[in-house]
Amino acid sequence: MNETRFKSFSEFYPFYLSEHKNKTCRILHFIGTTLFFVFLMGAFLFHEPRMLILCPLAGYGFAWAGHFFFEKNKPATFKYPLWSLLGDFRMYFEIIGGKENFA
């Protein structure tokens, strides 16, 4: 079985984007990542560390729903957990900055 292994995040990111072509999947990623940041900030602002448990639940829950039900592929998180997380954040901020879009 010949499987591609990425040597850097810059090699990985185009693959990451290719796994996120579906508009609904991207919207769900955006919602999940937004909730991740909301819960993260809430945990610190309200001195409520239990809110940190909600961070991965929101982030991965929405993202994985996007993959399983709309994109119809397996999340990159399963093979590339760190780079996938970085990809989520990069895509999120590129959407906010107008470099990427939902479509």
C-alpha positions in Angstrom: 0.0 0.0 0.0 1.6 3.2 -1.2 0.6 6.0 1.2 1.7 9.6 1.1 3.4 10.9 4.2 3.7 14.7 4.4 7.0 16.1 5.6 5.8 19.6 6.5 2.7 21.5 7.2 3.1 23.5 4.0 2.9 20.1 2.1 0.0 19.0 4.2 -2.2 22.1 3.9 -3.2 21.7 0.2 -4.3 18.2 1.0 -6.2 19.5 4.0 -8.1 22.0 1.8 -8.8 19.2 -0.7 -10.6 17.3 2.0 -12.8 20.3 2.8 -14.5 21.2 -0.5 -18.1 20.8 0.6 -19.6 24.1 1.7 -21.7 22.6 4.5 -18.6 20.8 5.9 -16.6 24.1 5.9 -19.5 25.9 7.6 -19.7 23.2 10.3 -15.9 23.5 10.8 -16.3 27.2 11.1 -19.1 26.8 13.7 -17.1 24.2 15.7 -13.9 26.3 15.7 -15.8 29.4 16.7 -17.4 27.5 19.6 -14.0 26.1 20.5 -12.7 29.7 21.0 -15.9 30.8 22.8 -15.6 27.9 25.3 -11.8 28.5 25.7 -12.3 32.2 26.4 -15.3 31.5 28.7 -13.2 29.1 30.7 -10.7 31.8 31.4 -13.0 34.8 31.7 -15.4 33.0 34.1 -12.8 31.0 35.9 -14.6 27.8 34.9 -12.1 25.1 33.8 -14.9 22.6 33.2 -15.7 24.6 30.0 -12.4 23.4 28.6 -14.1 19.9 28.2 -16.5 21.5 25.7 -13.6 22.8 23.5 -12.8 19.5 21.7 -16.4 18.3 21.8 -17.6 21.4 19.9 -14.6 21.6 17.6 -14.5 17.9 16.6 -18.2 17.3 16.9 -19.1 19.8 14.2 -16.1 19.0 12.0 -16.6 15.3 12.1 -20.3 15.7 11.3 -19.3 17.7 8.3 -17.0 15.0 7.1 -19.2 12.0 7.8 -22.5 13.4 6.5 -21.6 16.0 3.9 -18.0 15.6 2.7 -18.3 11.8 2.8 -14.6 11.3 3.8 -12.6 10.4 6.9 -11.3 13.3 8.9 -7.6 14.0 8.4 -7.4 14.1 12.2 -7.3 10.3 12.3 -3.9 10.3 10.4 -2.5 13.7 11.1 -3.9 15.0 14.4 -1.6 18.0 15.0 -1.4 19.2 11.4 -5.2 18.7 11.1 -5.7 20.9 14.1 -3.4 23.5 12.7 -5.2 23.2 9.4 -8.5 23.9 11.1 -7.2 27.0 12.7 -5.5 28.2 9.5 -8.6 27.7 7.4 -10.7 29.4 10.1 -8.6 32.5 10.1 -8.3 32.5 6.3 -12.1 32.4 6.0 -12.3 35.4 8.5 -9.5 37.2 6.5 -11.2 36.6 3.1 -8.5 34.4 1.7 -10.7 31.2 1.8 -14.4 31.1 1.5 -17.2 28.6 2.4 -17.8 27.5 -1.2 
